[in-house]
């Protein structure tokens, strides 16, 4: 019998909603509300495509040449994106998480980032998925269990849809006021105000957009959450929210997702690409100190 390339699958079920989470990368593999698929499915016999739903820790996106300096020490990460010579999407993208708790509507997965080449720090991570009637609430908890301070950024990479509606017909609304300019290696070289091509505040039909942009300056509601929405022509709406600790969001569209003419990822991030090198919004955890970040999805 061939092993599942995404590891064990964990199922959550409620009266209106259900979710499926993969062991590899603690990836959100499926989410439904009232029978509507809100995450694009992919074949059972392939690895997780395009980082679909995975947790990106201890950094999201990319680090140029895999090089950075921390606490006076020059460090070199393994190059995991050979095409562009970058270290990409953290150290647990292909990690095998272990179940800590699992009930009908709640799952906690855990994995450690152990000291290794280019990252001589030890983090204990937990990801809690709590099913709600209209979606999902996700909480990340990370603790520095090592002997020295550790640099840290966190991201997640969910692809989203409204089942039965072509993604190109969805209207994306997001409130970022500035965006990053990337070089030929997808590394930021500048941050500029949004313009006619990148401004998503008025809503953009995805079929008319080509996006791979990191945004900040996100508008916050009274609860401190920033919200991004995908709206179908019939008015149904999927909302991704992120708490104040997720200071950035990456919006990415692609025609390379299995079975999809167009797919869109909306990625909460605590820091932008190359933050280990630039220090932009980088968190530093002292030994024995932890942090938590939250995001979620609602469908109405």
C-alpha positions as CSV (number, residue, x, y, z in Angstrom):
1,X,0.0,0.0,0.0
2,X,1.4,3.4,-1.0
3,X,1.7,5.9,1.8
4,X,-0.2,9.2,1.6
5,X,2.3,11.8,0.5
6,X,0.7,14.4,2.8
7,X,0.8,12.1,5.8
8,X,-2.1,11.2,8.1
9,X,-5.3,13.2,7.5
10,X,-7.3,14.6,10.4
11,X,-11.0,15.3,10.0
12,X,-13.2,17.8,11.9
13,X,-17.0,17.6,11.6
14,X,-19.8,19.8,12.8
15,X,-23.5,20.4,12.0
16,X,-22.8,22.7,9.1
17,X,-19.0,22.6,8.5
18,X,-16.1,20.2,8.1
19,X,-12.4,20.4,7.6
20,X,-9.5,18.2,6.7
21,X,-5.9,18.9,7.8
22,X,-2.8,17.1,6.6
23,X,0.0,15.9,8.8
24,X,2.7,17.2,6.5
25,X,3.0,21.0,7.0
26,X,-0.1,21.1,9.2
27,X,-1.8,22.0,5.9
28,X,-5.4,22.9,5.6
29,X,-6.5,20.5,2.9
30,X,-10.2,21.0,2.8
31,X,-12.9,23.2,4.4
32,X,-16.7,23.1,3.7
33,X,-19.6,25.1,5.0
34,X,-23.1,24.0,4.1
35,X,-21.6,21.6,1.5
36,X,-19.6,24.4,-0.2
37,X,-15.9,23.7,-0.7
38,X,-13.9,26.8,0.4
39,X,-10.4,25.3,-0.2
40,X,-9.6,23.8,-3.7
41,X,-9.1,20.1,-3.5
42,X,-6.1,18.3,-5.2
43,X,-5.5,14.7,-6.1
44,X,-4.8,12.2,-3.4
45,X,-1.6,10.9,-5.0
46,X,0.4,14.1,-5.2
47,X,2.4,16.0,-2.6
48,X,1.0,19.2,-1.3
49,X,1.0,21.5,-4.4
50,X,2.3,25.1,-4.3
51,X,2.5,25.1,-0.5
52,X,-1.3,24.7,-0.3
53,X,-2.4,25.4,3.2
54,X,0.9,24.8,4.9
55,X,2.3,26.6,8.0
56,X,5.4,28.7,7.2
57,X,7.7,28.8,10.2
58,X,10.2,30.2,11.3
59,X,9.9,32.4,8.2
60,X,7.4,32.9,5.4
61,X,8.2,33.6,1.8
62,X,11.9,33.9,0.9
63,X,15.4,34.8,2.2
64,X,17.9,36.0,-0.4
65,X,20.7,33.5,-0.8
66,X,19.6,32.0,2.5
67,X,21.9,34.4,4.3
68,X,21.3,36.6,7.4
69,X,23.1,37.9,10.4
70,X,21.6,37.5,13.9
71,X,23.1,38.5,17.2
72,X,26.5,39.2,15.5
73,X,26.6,35.7,13.8
74,X,26.5,35.2,10.0
75,X,24.2,32.3,9.2
76,X,23.6,30.3,6.0
77,X,20.4,28.4,5.5
78,X,20.0,25.6,3.0
79,X,18.8,26.8,-0.4
80,X,15.4,25.3,-0.8
81,X,14.4,27.3,-3.9
82,X,17.4,26.5,-6.3
83,X,15.8,28.3,-9.3
84,X,16.2,31.7,-7.6
85,X,18.9,30.8,-5.0
86,X,16.7,31.5,-2.0
87,X,15.7,29.8,1.3
88,X,11.9,29.5,0.9
89,X,8.9,29.0,3.2
90,X,10.6,28.0,6.4
91,X,11.7,24.7,7.9
92,X,8.4,22.8,8.6
93,X,6.8,23.0,5.1
94,X,7.5,19.3,4.7
95,X,7.6,18.6,8.4
96,X,5.5,15.8,9.9
97,X,3.3,17.2,12.7
98,X,2.0,15.0,15.5
99,X,-1.4,15.1,17.0
100,X,-1.6,16.6,20.5
101,X,-5.3,16.7,20.9
102,X,-8.1,15.7,18.6
103,X,-11.9,15.8,19.1
104,X,-14.8,16.0,16.6
105,X,-14.4,19.8,16.1
106,X,-10.9,20.6,17.4
107,X,-7.4,19.5,16.5
108,X,-4.0,20.5,17.9
109,X,-0.9,19.5,16.0
110,X,2.7,19.9,17.2
111,X,6.1,20.0,15.7
112,X,9.5,21.3,16.8
113,X,11.9,23.4,14.7
114,X,15.2,21.8,15.9
115,X,18.6,23.4,15.7
116,X,20.1,22.9,12.2
117,X,22.2,24.3,9.5
118,X,21.6,28.1,9.4
119,X,19.0,28.1,12.2
120,X,20.7,27.0,15.5
121,X,17.6,27.7,17.5
122,X,14.9,25.4,19.1
123,X,11.2,26.3,18.8
124,X,8.2,24.3,19.9
125,X,5.2,24.9,17.8
126,X,1.5,24.1,18.2
127,X,-1.3,24.7,15.7
128,X,-4.9,24.6,16.9
129,X,-7.8,24.2,14.4
130,X,-11.2,24.9,15.9
131,X,-14.2,24.3,13.7
132,X,-17.0,26.8,13.8
133,X,-20.5,26.7,12.3
134,X,-19.5,29.1,9.5
135,X,-15.8,28.3,9.2
136,X,-12.6,27.8,11.1
137,X,-10.5,29.5,13.8
138,X,-6.7,28.8,13.8
139,X,-4.4,29.6,16.6
140,X,-0.6,29.3,16.4
141,X,1.5,29.0,19.6
142,X,5.3,29.1,19.4
143,X,7.7,28.8,22.3
144,X,11.5,29.2,22.4
145,X,12.7,26.1,24.2
146,X,16.3,26.7,23.4
147,X,19.1,28.4,25.3
148,X,19.4,31.6,23.2
149,X,17.2,34.2,21.6
150,X,15.7,33.1,18.3
151,X,14.5,35.2,15.2
152,X,11.0,34.3,14.1
153,X,8.4,35.1,11.5
154,X,5.3,33.2,10.8
155,X,3.0,32.7,7.8
156,X,0.3,30.5,6.5
157,X,-0.5,29.7,2.9
158,X,-4.2,28.9,2.4
159,X,-5.7,28.7,-1.1
160,X,-9.4,29.7,-1.1
161,X,-12.4,29.4,-3.4
162,X,-16.2,29.4,-3.3
163,X,-17.1,26.0,-4.7
164,X,-19.1,26.0,-7.9
165,X,-17.9,29.5,-8.8
166,X,-14.9,30.0,-11.2
167,X,-12.2,31.7,-9.2
168,X,-11.8,34.2,-12.0
169,X,-15.3,35.5,-11.3
170,X,-14.7,36.2,-7.6
171,X,-14.1,39.7,-6.5
172,X,-11.2,40.1,-4.0
173,X,-11.3,43.0,-1.5
174,X,-8.3,43.7,0.7
175,X,-7.2,46.9,2.5
176,X,-3.4,47.1,2.2
177,X,-2.1,50.6,1.6
178,X,1.5,49.7,0.6
179,X,3.0,46.8,-1.4
180,X,6.4,45.4,-2.1
181,X,8.3,45.7,-5.3
182,X,10.1,42.5,-6.1
183,X,13.3,41.8,-8.1
184,X,13.8,39.0,-10.6
185,X,14.3,36.6,-7.6
186,X,11.1,37.5,-5.9
187,X,12.9,39.4,-3.2
188,X,11.6,42.8,-2.1
189,X,13.7,45.8,-3.2
190,X,11.2,48.6,-2.3
191,X,7.9,49.3,-0.6
192,X,5.6,51.7,-2.4
193,X,2.0,52.9,-2.0
194,X,-0.6,50.8,-3.9
195,X,-1.5,51.9,-7.4
196,X,-4.1,51.1,-10.0
197,X,-2.8,47.6,-10.5
198,X,-2.2,46.6,-6.9
199,X,-4.9,48.5,-5.0
200,X,-7.5,46.0,-3.8
201,X,-9.5,48.3,-1.5
202,X,-12.2,48.8,-4.1
203,X,-12.5,45.2,-5.0
204,X,-10.8,43.5,-8.0
205,X,-12.2,40.7,-10.2
206,X,-9.6,37.9,-10.0
207,X,-9.9,37.1,-13.7
208,X,-8.6,40.6,-14.4
209,X,-5.7,40.4,-11.9
210,X,-2.2,38.9,-11.8
211,X,-0.9,39.2,-8.2
212,X,2.1,38.1,-6.2
213,X,2.2,41.0,-3.7
214,X,3.0,41.5,-0.1
215,X,0.8,44.2,1.6
216,X,0.9,46.1,4.9
217,X,-1.0,49.1,6.2
218,X,-4.0,46.8,6.5
219,X,-7.2,48.4,7.9
220,X,-8.2,47.0,11.2
221,X,-11.7,46.7,12.6
222,X,-12.7,47.5,16.2
223,X,-11.6,43.9,17.2
224,X,-8.1,44.5,15.8
225,X,-8.6,42.1,12.9
226,X,-7.9,42.8,9.3
227,X,-10.3,41.2,6.9
228,X,-10.0,40.1,3.2
229,X,-13.0,39.0,1.3
230,X,-13.8,36.9,-1.8
231,X,-17.3,37.6,-3.1
232,X,-19.2,35.5,-5.6
233,X,-21.6,37.1,-8.3
234,X,-24.6,35.9,-6.2
235,X,-23.3,37.8,-3.1
236,X,-22.0,34.8,-1.1
237,X,-18.8,35.8,0.7
238,X,-15.7,34.1,2.1
239,X,-13.8,36.2,4.7
240,X,-10.3,35.6,5.9
241,X,-9.4,37.5,9.1
242,X,-6.0,37.9,10.7
243,X,-5.1,39.3,14.1
244,X,-2.8,42.2,14.9
245,X,0.2,40.0,15.1
246,X,-0.2,39.2,11.5
247,X,1.0,42.6,10.2
248,X,1.3,41.6,6.5
249,X,-0.7,39.7,3.9
250,X,0.6,38.1,0.7
251,X,-1.9,37.8,-2.2
252,X,-0.9,35.3,-4.9
253,X,-2.7,34.1,-8.0
254,X,-1.6,31.2,-10.1
255,X,-2.7,29.0,-13.1
256,X,-0.5,26.1,-11.8
257,X,-2.7,24.7,-9.1
258,X,-4.0,21.2,-10.0
259,X,-7.4,21.1,-11.5
260,X,-7.9,24.9,-11.3
261,X,-7.7,27.4,-14.2
262,X,-6.9,30.0,-11.6
263,X,-6.2,29.7,-7.9
264,X,-5.7,32.4,-5.2
265,X,-3.9,32.3,-1.9
266,X,-4.3,34.9,0.8
267,X,-1.5,34.5,3.2
268,X,-1.3,36.1,6.7
269,X,2.3,36.9,7.6
270,X,3.9,38.4,10.7
271,X,6.7,39.8,8.5
272,X,7.5,40.2,4.8
273,X,9.8,38.3,2.5
274,X,13.5,38.5,3.4
275,X,12.8,39.7,7.0
276,X,15.6,37.7,8.4
277,X,18.0,39.8,6.4
278,X,16.3,43.2,6.7
279,X,14.8,42.9,10.2
280,X,11.5,44.3,9.0
281,X,8.8,43.3,11.6
282,X,11.0,40.4,12.7
283,X,10.1,38.9,16.1
284,X,12.7,37.8,18.5
285,X,11.8,35.2,21.2
286,X,13.9,35.0,24.3
287,X,14.5,31.6,25.9
288,X,11.4,30.4,27.6
289,X,9.2,33.0,25.9
290,X,6.3,32.2,23.6
291,X,3.9,34.0,21.3
292,X,0.5,33.3,19.8
293,X,-1.1,34.5,16.5
294,X,-4.6,33.8,15.2
295,X,-6.5,33.9,11.9
296,X,-9.7,32.3,10.6
297,X,-12.2,31.9,7.8
298,X,-16.0,32.7,7.8
299,X,-18.5,32.0,5.0
300,X,-21.8,33.7,4.6
